[in-house]
Amino acid sequence: MAMIVTPRLLRRGLEVFAGISVLGFVGLLFYGNNLALFLQAMLSLKWGWALLGVGLASLDWVGGGLRLWIITRHVYPRVTLPGAVVAGGLNTWGGFLTPTQTGGGPLMIYALKRYGVPLPEAMISSLMTFVATVVFFAVAGPVALLLGAGRSLEQHGILGRAFTLYDLFRLSLGGFIAIGLLMIALFVFPEVARRIGQRLVSWLERHGSPRLAGRVNELREGVDRSHGCLVAFFRGKGWTALAAAVVLSSLAFGNRLAAGYVVLRALDIHAHFVDVILLQTLITFLLYFAPTPGGSGLAEVLSAAVMSIYVPRVLTPSYILLWRVITCYLTVAFGSFVFWRWLKGAEVRVDGNQLENGHIAPPPRAD
């Protein structure tokens, strides 16, 4: 498969991610203005909670992989759970290294294909995991609010008391609900989605460049193929698979939703669990389409601002460092190891084939 997300792009994304993250953290050290207290806080952590945070980081792989396995098994029953776990983890990893998480889907498809899943089935599996994510947040958020969660956030304003954190959460939630309703409507009425896609292609044919016009037939075939895949997915047990994936999204996102609370407890800061979960959900919403790789820079500033209602200024650098390690850095490190090990193995196989076929002269013998 010709990958749009190339190794060079991922390497550049890793460099940008690391550079902005370091600059952001240095800025937070100046903001905290107490290096001695930062070091003291890091040395006096509640290590049981810190180790729990390391375990949470594995949910990017285990939770995401289990959800992907349930989805993919419906369209390709021979998919393996280990392959789905790797693909689910690399989906998160690729999202962290590319702007607006655009690299996650292609990396997931690439990994599934490496483990034997045909390309069409891998593509529809990637799409349906995104659908499960949107539906999960669009449903879980309103349910939490209906149960009365997050009311204490009304006491913390952004623009005085005119606009509170609670209002910001509801506003960001509204965006996910709108996307979720649109997706459900398109899946319930797939022919409408097909017509919209065909009209968009026709508009591109009339107003696009000659080069784009030459690919219109391919676009039309792609729309028809996607329509067929969606119709096939929702026959029989497709809805059951999607419902299970929505439930498992709580596990797939468990790391990003629970990490804030775990870090607070590691720093011996006590807070209401559900309120912290809602704040972490808010941060996840706002960073979902962040323009920088992994939301680097934005994540540090946004989390510091939102969590300031619990975290004292002098402990902000400690909190942000631990939070980013759990939610991001561990997955980036392990994903980089897995992916570049794949690339190294591919290079070795290519060199071996070239040597066997006589394209590369063997090294001279040492007499």
Secondary structure, DSSP 4 states (H G I P E B T S, - for coil): ---SS-HHHHHHHHHHHHHHHHHHHHHHHHHHT-HHHHHHHHHT--HHHHHHHHHHHTHHHHHHHHHHHHHHHHH-TT--HHHHHHHHHHHHHHHHTSGGGTTHHHHHHHHHHHTT--HHHHHHHHHHHHHHHHHHHHHHHHHHHHTTTTGGGGGSBSSTTSSBHHHHHHHHHHHHHHHHHHHHHHHHSHHHHHHHHHHHHHHHHHHS-HHHHTTHHHHHHHHHHHHHHHHHHTSTTHHHHHHHHHHHHHHHTHHHHHHHHHHHHHTT----HHHHHHHHHHHHHHHTT-SSGGGTTHHHHHHHHHGGGTS-GGGHHHHHHHHHIIIIIHHHHHHHHHHHHHHHHHHHHHHHHHHHTTSSPPPPP--
